[in-house]
Structure formats: structure tokens, C-alpha cells
């Protein structure tokens, strides 16, 4: 296993490259058969291969954006879905390039047929490569090390991916470092779960020294340090954490990006928003929009705007009633618009007003923020930027992810902010729209609310 481990990434890339080669030859056939002769000056042989290469580059770019290359990590549906998204976007871009080359909007039917063929190929390729990967790289047997605070949630998450991990044994740090060191050699990885920093650092150094893979749940301080800048004072290395959030230049570019993209979104989605508004009105005759106080940058409170997806007076007398799976308060139209996240489209106007950003931490309810700050004092750190329509916590977390885990995800975004990260998260948001895991409701005993 250890001998083959070093070749895992190469193996993954080889399997993805095989898919891309098939798709590139499909595109070559479509290009030569339907489009190349429509150019005023047709390409020589090398020119045809160049445009195929450009198509291949676009496939690579979009598969990186959507993380569709993670064979073995992705579930079957997600692999087909993400590779299909990659193909659709690449085909849209290549068609626009064909339009530029031929100077006309010729029939898009060949591209649509090519896309359908690609998706069929992806649907066949995915189970085959997944099975091959599982044979060569079976689930990793790991040891979980924990402290006084037992994290059942982490264990459940690892157990939910039995195709990737198998937690063979759990050990408390009270059994001593020497016992833990001995057991580390028996497994293919070690999960270090909420262990005090001093003990955790010793385990990490031991595993590093012995080339043992570790999975560590980070602390808030780890996330702050992770984004620090390395500097030197003469011959002494220092780690600089500026701790101010995005710079003035980054905030300016982010605001400009928000305005431009929001104006485009209003134009593009106006017909859809009109249809949703009419559907909500017809459904039960109640108001189309739902307003609620939320918290944004520097603790400022604003009124968020959403399409109403629950019955009128879903929370009587202002009582906070969490949304749960199969919540009876959700209307027929509400179930649809919540599932595909379009209930939040009116927040575009909050973005135009400067109350929100396209990408940022989730805008939490005032009462939730007050509650979280009492339980987690560091929760206020996420207020260094404006709340967002989408964000890292929304993309990589679930609707019912704990407040502490959401905080960690949001801090990773704040501490590593760059405009390209916003663009990446927007594409990742497109990816999760139809993934059920990200829209799961709360269980009866969980405390959070969406509306």
C-alpha cells in the first residue's frame, strides 16, 4: 500500500487524462465534420490539432475548478455530475470560440449532440475507474486519537465514507504517548481529533518523523497561523499575521466585482425571479418576499430579502423554530426553490445596496449571533468581511453543519482572501446546487434556522 501511495495522484491524473483524450477526439470529429469548413480560411492540419489542444486545456481548467479529478474521494453521482459540469462549461466556451473563428452563430446542435455523447462516456467511465481505483487503493485503515471531548460527529463523518476510510481503533490520550506512538505504526493514517495543542504537536512530530499520514481537526489559532506570511529578522524566521482581513485594495476590487456581477445577475435572472414571484402568489396568496434581520460586517444589522418559502407566520410571536427535514411549514413552491437555492436570489439587491457581498460568511440571524458569541467568543472574527450570498461554509459545509465548523471554514476564507478565490467559490456554488447533502435540514435537536 505504502509503495503505491506515492503514485496515487499520478494514477488519478492518468484516468482523468484518458477521459479527456476521448472527449478531445469527439470534439475533433465534430469540429472537422461541422465547423472547420465554415471558416473563411480553413486551418492546416496543425491548426486543427491546436484548437483540440485549446479544448483540452479548457477541460483541465474546469475540472480543477470543480475538483472533478478527485477519483476515489468523490461519490459516484458527484463524479458524473462534476465531470458533466466540466464538459458543459468547456463546450460552451469552445462554441463561443467557434463563433469567433467563423464569425457567425452557426447551429449549436452538433455541440449539443457532442455534449450528450460526452456525458454518456462519463457515465460509463466513472464506475469503471472507481472500481479500478478501489481495487488498487482499498479503504484506508486509520487510528483515531481523541481527548476528553469525544467527537462523535467526526467519527460519523469518517464512517460515512467507508469507501475511503475505516476507523479501526479509537484511543484516548490518557493512555499515554508511548502507547499512541506504538499504535500509529499499525495503521495507514492517524486522526487527531480535538487534542490539546502540546500533546497534538508531539503526535504530529512523531508521525512526520515516521512518514505516517495524519488528519487533524484545526483550531482557530491554526487557521490564523496557516495564512501568515514568512519573514526574516536577520537570521531568525518570523511568521507575520496581519489580522485585518482583506486589504483596502482587495475590498475595492471585491466591491467592484460584486456590483458588476450583481447587475448582470439581475438582467439574466429577472425572468426566473418573475416566474417564482407569480408561483408563490398563486400557491397561497401570501407575500412574495420574506424579510429578516441578519448580521453583516462589523456586527451591523440589516434586513435580508428572500423569496418566501414557508407559510405565513411560520414563526409565531417571533419564536425561533429551526427548519428540519420535511418541515411541514415549507410550501409546495418553497420545497422547489429551497432545493435549488433560488429562494435567495433577491439577496442580489442586498448586494447592490452594499449590505452583503456575493461571497462571504453566511448572514446569521441576530439572536443566533448573540448565542454563538456566548458559546464561541471567536465567532465575531467572521465579521471582518461582509456576509455573503454564498461562501466557503455554504459550499463545503452543509445546511446543518455546526456553528464552530462553519466558523473555521469562514476564517479560512477571510485569512486567505483573493479575488480568484471568490471566482472559484462561485463556480463551486454552481456545483453544489443539486447535491442533496448540502441542503439537508436540521434534526429535531439541532439549533439553527434558515427562515
C-alpha positions in Angstrom: 0.0 0.0 0.0 2.7 2.5 1.0 4.7 1.7 -2.1 1.8 2.5 -4.4 0.6 5.5 -2.3 3.2 7.9 -3.9 1.7 7.1 -7.3 -1.9 7.8 -6.3 -2.1 11.3 -7.8 -0.4 10.2 -11.0 -2.9 7.3 -11.3 -5.8 9.7 -10.8 -4.5 12.2 -13.4 -3.9 9.3 -15.8 -7.5 8.2 -15.5 -8.8 11.7 -16.0 -6.4 12.2 -18.9 -7.9 9.1 -20.6 -11.4 10.7 -20.3 -10.1 13.9 -21.7 -8.4 12.2 -24.7 -11.8 10.5 -25.6 -13.6 13.8 -25.3 -11.0 15.6 -27.4 -11.3 13.1 -30.2 -15.1 13.5 -30.1 -14.6 17.3 -30.4 -12.1 16.8 -33.2 -14.7 14.8 -35.1 -17.4 17.5 -34.5 -15.0 20.3 -35.4 -13.8 18.7 -38.7 -17.3 17.5 -39.7 -19.5 20.5 -38.9 -17.5 23.7 -38.3 -13.9 23.8 -39.7 -15.1 24.2 -43.3 -17.2 27.2 -42.3 -14.1 29.4 -41.7 -13.1 31.9 -44.4 -9.6 30.5 -44.3 -9.5 26.9 -43.2 -6.8 25.5 -40.9 -4.0 23.3 -42.0 -3.6 20.0 -40.1 -1.6 21.6 -37.3 -4.3 24.2 -36.8 -6.9 21.5 -36.2 -4.8 20.0 -33.5 -4.2 23.4 -31.9 -7.9 24.0 -31.4 -8.3 20.5 -30.0 -5.5 21.3 -27.6 -7.2 24.5 -26.6 -10.4 22.4 -25.9 -8.3 20.1 -23.8 -6.9 23.0 -21.8 -10.4 24.2 -21.0 -11.4 20.7 -19.8 -8.4 20.8 -17.5 -9.2 24.3 -16.2 -12.9 23.4 -15.4 -12.1 20.0 -13.9 -9.7 21.8 -11.5 -12.4 24.4 -10.7 -15.0 21.8 -10.0 -12.5 19.3 -8.4 -13.8 16.6 -10.7 -10.4 14.9 -10.8 -10.7 13.5 -7.2 -11.3 9.9 -8.1 -11.7 7.8 -5.0 -12.8 10.8 -2.9 -16.0 11.7 -4.8 -19.1 9.6 -4.7 -20.3 8.1 -8.0 -23.1 10.6 -8.6 -20.8 13.5 -7.8 -18.1 12.3 -10.1 -20.5 12.0 -13.0 -22.1 15.4 -12.1 -18.8 17.3 -11.8 -17.3 15.9 -14.9 -20.6 16.7 -16.8 -20.4 20.2 -15.5 -16.8 20.4 -16.7 -17.8 19.2 -20.1 -20.8 21.6 -20.4 -18.7 24.7 -19.5 -15.9 23.6 -21.8 -18.3 23.1 -24.6 -20.0 26.5 -24.0 -16.6 28.2 -24.2 -15.5 26.2 -27.3 -18.7 27.1 -29.1 -18.1 30.8 -28.4 -14.6 30.3 -29.8 -16.1 28.7 -32.9 -18.4 31.7 -33.3 -15.3 34.0 -33.2 -13.4 31.8 -35.7 -16.3 31.5 -38.2 -17.8 35.0 -37.5 -21.3 33.6 -37.4 -23.7 31.9 -34.9 -24.0 28.6 -36.7 -26.1 25.7 -35.4 -25.4 24.7 -31.9 -27.0 21.2 -32.4 -23.6 19.5 -33.2 -22.3 20.9 -29.9 -25.4 19.7 -28.0 -25.0 16.2 -29.5 -21.3 16.2 -28.6 -22.2 17.2 -25.0 -24.7 14.3 -24.8 -22.1 11.9 -26.1 -19.6 13.2 -23.6 -22.0 12.7 -20.7 -22.7 9.1 -21.9 -18.9 8.5 -22.0 -18.6 10.0 -18.5 -21.4 7.8 -17.2 -19.6 4.7 -18.5 -16.1 5.9 -17.5 -17.0 6.8 -13.9 -18.0 3.4 -12.4 -15.1 1.6 -14.3 -12.4 3.9 -13.0 -13.9 4.0 -9.5 -13.9 0.2 -9.3 -10.3 0.1 -10.6 -9.3 2.7 -8.0 -10.9 0.8 -5.2 -9.1 -2.4 -6.2 -5.7 -0.7 -6.2 -6.4 1.6 -3.2 -8.8 0.0 -0.8 -10.3 2.0 2.2 -7.5 3.4 4.4 -7.4 1.8 7.9 -6.9 4.6 10.4 -6.5 5.2 14.2 -8.5 8.0 15.9 -6.8 9.8 18.8 -9.1 11.9 21.0 -9.1 13.8 24.3 -11.6 14.5 27.0 -14.1 15.8 24.5 -15.2 12.9 22.4 -16.2 13.9 18.9 -18.9 11.5 17.7 -19.5 13.9 14.7 -16.1 13.4 13.3 -16.3 9.6 13.7 -19.7 9.6 11.9 -18.3 11.6 9.0 -15.4 9.2 8.5 -17.7 6.2 8.8 -20.0 7.8 6.2 -17.1 7.4 3.7 -16.5 3.7 4.3 -15.3 3.6 0.7 -12.3 5.8 1.7 -11.7 5.2 5.4 -12.2 2.6 8.1 -11.6 3.7 11.7 -10.1 0.5 13.1 -9.4 1.8 16.6 -10.0 4.8 18.9 -7.6 5.7 21.7 -7.7 8.4 24.4 -4.6 10.5 25.1 -4.9 9.4 28.7 -3.3 6.1 27.7 0.0 7.9 27.2 2.1 9.0 24.2 4.2 5.8 24.1 1.1 3.7 23.7 -0.2 6.0 21.0 3.2 6.0 19.2 3.2 2.3 19.1 -0.3 2.0 17.7 0.4 4.7 15.0 2.6 2.2 13.2 -0.3 -0.3 12.9 -2.4 1.8 10.7 -2.3 3.8 7.4 -3.2 7.1 9.0 -4.0 8.8 12.3 -6.9 11.1 13.0 -6.0 13.7 15.7 -9.4 14.9 17.0 -9.6 17.9 19.2 -6.4 17.1 21.2 -4.7 19.8 23.3 -2.0 21.6 21.4 1.0 20.4 23.4 0.1 16.7 23.0 -1.1 17.2 19.4 2.2 18.8 18.4 4.1 15.8 19.8 2.0 13.3 17.9 2.3 15.4 14.7 6.1 15.5 15.0 6.3 11.8 15.7 4.1 11.0 12.7 6.1 13.3 10.5 9.3 11.7 11.6 7.9 8.3 10.7 6.1 9.3 7.5 2.7 8.5 8.9 -0.2 10.3 7.4 -2.3 12.5 9.8 -5.8 14.0 9.7 -6.1 16.9 12.2 -9.1 19.0 13.2 -7.7 22.5 13.2 -8.1 25.0 16.0 -8.9 28.7 15.3 -5.2 29.7 16.0 -4.1 27.1 13.4 -6.2 28.8 10.8 -4.8 32.2 11.6 -1.2 30.9 11.5 -1.8 29.0 8.3 -2.4 32.2 6.3 0.6 34.0 7.8 3.5 35.5 5.8 7.0 34.2 6.3 9.6 37.0 7.0 13.1 37.1 8.4 14.6 39.2 11.1 18.3 38.8 10.2 18.8 35.1 10.6 15.6 34.5 12.6 12.5 33.3 10.8 9.2 35.0 11.8 5.6 34.4 10.9 3.6 37.6 10.3 -0.2 37.6 10.8 -1.7 41.0 9.8 -5.1 40.1 11.3 -7.1 42.9 9.5 -9.0 40.9 6.9 -8.8 41.9 3.2 -6.7 44.9 2.4 -8.2 48.2 1.1 -7.3 47.3 -2.5 -8.9 43.9 -2.1 -12.1 45.4 -0.6 -12.3 47.9 -3.5 -11.9 45.1 -6.1 -14.3 42.9 -4.3 -17.0 45.7 -4.2 -16.5 46.4 -7.9 -16.8 42.7 -8.7 -20.0 42.5 -6.6 -21.6 45.4 -8.4 -20.7 44.2 -11.9 -21.8 40.6 -11.3 -25.0 41.6 -9.4 -26.1 43.9 -12.3 -25.5 41.1 -14.8 -27.4 38.6 -12.5 -30.4 40.9 -12.2 -30.6 41.1 -16.0 -30.1 37.3 -16.5 -32.4 36.1 -13.7 -35.2 38.7 -14.0 -37.5 36.3 -15.9 -36.8 33.5 -13.4 -37.5 35.8 -10.4 -40.8 36.9 -12.0 -41.9 33.3 -12.5 -41.0 32.5 -8.9 -42.9 35.5 -7.6 -46.0 34.6 -9.6 -45.8 30.9 -8.4 -45.5 32.0 -4.7 -48.5 34.3 -5.1 -50.6 31.7 -6.8 -49.6 29.0 -4.3 -51.1 30.5 -1.1 -51.8 34.2 -1.9 -49.3 35.4 0.7 -46.5 37.9 0.3 -43.8 37.1 -2.2 -40.8 38.3 -0.2 -39.6 37.4 3.3 -37.5 39.9 5.3 -35.5 39.2 8.4 -32.8 41.0 10.4 -29.3 39.5 9.8 -25.8 40.4 10.8 -23.0 41.5 8.4 -19.6 43.2 8.6 -18.6 44.8 12.0 -21.8 43.4 13.6 -24.1 45.7 11.5 -27.7 44.6 11.3 -29.6 44.7 8.0 -32.8 43.4 6.6 -32.2 40.4 4.3 -34.5 39.8 1.3 -35.6 36.4 0.2 -38.4 34.7 -1.7 -40.9 33.3 0.9 -40.6 29.5 1.1 -42.6 28.9 4.3 -46.2 29.5 5.2 -47.1 33.0 6.5 -46.3 33.4 10.3 -44.1 30.3 10.2 -42.5 31.6 13.4 -45.4 32.9 15.5 -44.7 35.6 18.1 -41.1 35.8 16.9 -40.1 32.4 18.3 -37.2 30.8 16.6 -38.3 27.4 15.2 -35.5 25.6 13.3 -36.2 24.3 9.9 -36.0 20.5 9.9 -36.1 17.7 7.3 -39.6 17.5 5.7 -40.7 20.6 7.6 -44.5 21.0 7.2 -44.2 24.8 7.2 -42.4 24.7 3.8 -44.8 25.4 1.0 -45.0 23.4 -2.3 -43.2 26.1 -4.2 -40.9 26.6 -1.2 -39.7 23.0 -1.4 -38.6 23.5 -5.0 -36.9 26.9 -4.6 -35.1 25.9 -1.4 -33.8 22.7 -3.0 -32.2 24.6 -5.9 -31.3 27.6 -3.7 -33.2 30.2 -5.8 -35.1 31.4 -2.8 -32.0 33.5 -2.0 -31.9 35.3 -5.4 -33.4 38.6 -4.1 -30.3 39.0 -2.0 -28.8 40.4 -5.1 -30.5 43.7 -4.1 -28.8 43.5 -0.7 -25.5 43.1 -2.5 -26.2 46.2 -4.7 -27.0 48.2 -1.6 -23.7 47.2 -0.1 -25.1 45.2 2.8 -23.8 41.9 1.5 -21.2 40.6 -0.8 -21.6 37.8 -3.4 -19.0 35.7 -1.4 -18.7 35.8 2.3 -19.8 34.2 5.6 -23.5 33.3 5.9 -25.6 36.2 7.2 -26.8 34.8 10.5 -29.9 35.8 12.5 -29.2 38.4 15.3 -30.3 36.0 18.0 -28.1 33.2 16.7 -25.1 35.5 16.5 -25.6 36.5 20.1 -26.0 32.9 21.2 -22.9 31.8 19.2 -20.7 34.6 20.6 -21.5 33.4 24.1 -20.7 29.8 23.3 -17.8 30.6 20.9 -16.2 34.0 21.6 -14.2 33.8 18.3 -17.4 33.8 16.3 -17.1 37.6 16.0 -14.0 37.1 13.8 -16.1 36.3 10.8 -17.4 39.9 10.9 -14.2 41.2 9.4 -15.9 40.9 6.0 -19.5 41.4 4.7 -21.9 38.5 4.8 -22.2 36.6 1.5 -24.8 35.1 -0.8 -22.5 32.2 -1.0 -19.3 31.3 0.7 -16.8 28.6 1.8 -19.1 27.4 4.6 -22.1 27.2 2.2 -20.0 25.3 -0.4 -18.0 22.9 1.7 -20.3 22.6 4.7 -23.9 21.5 5.0 -27.1 23.4 5.9 -26.8 21.7 9.4 -23.0 22.0 9.8 -22.2 23.1 13.4 -21.5 26.8 14.1 -17.9 26.1 15.1 -17.1 24.2 11.9 -18.7 27.0 9.9 -16.6 29.5 11.7 -13.4 27.6 10.8 -14.4 27.5 7.1 -15.3 31.2 7.1 -11.9 32.1 8.8 -10.1 30.1 6.1 -11.8 32.2 3.5 -11.1 35.5 5.3 -7.5 34.7 6.1 -6.7 33.6 2.6 -8.8 36.1 0.6 -8.1 36.9 -3.0 -10.5 37.7 -5.9 -9.7 34.4 -7.6 -11.0 32.6 -4.5 -14.3 34.4 -5.0 -14.5 33.2 -8.6 -13.6 29.7 -7.5 -16.3 29.7 -4.8 -18.9 31.0 -7.3 -18.2 28.0 -9.6 -18.2 25.7 -6.6 -21.7 27.1 -5.7 -22.9 26.0 -9.2 -21.5 22.6 -8.4 -23.5 22.1 -5.2 -26.9 23.3 -6.4 -28.2 19.8 -6.9 -26.2 18.0 -4.2 -28.7 16.8 -1.6 -26.0 16.7 1.2 -25.6 20.5 1.2 -29.4 21.1 1.6 -30.0 18.7 4.5 -32.3 20.2 7.2 -31.7 20.2 10.9 -32.7 17.3 13.1 -35.1 17.9 15.9 -32.4 18.5 18.5 -30.3 20.9 16.5 -30.5 24.7 16.8 -30.3 26.8 13.7 -32.7 28.3 11.3 -32.9 29.3 7.8 -36.1 31.3 7.8 
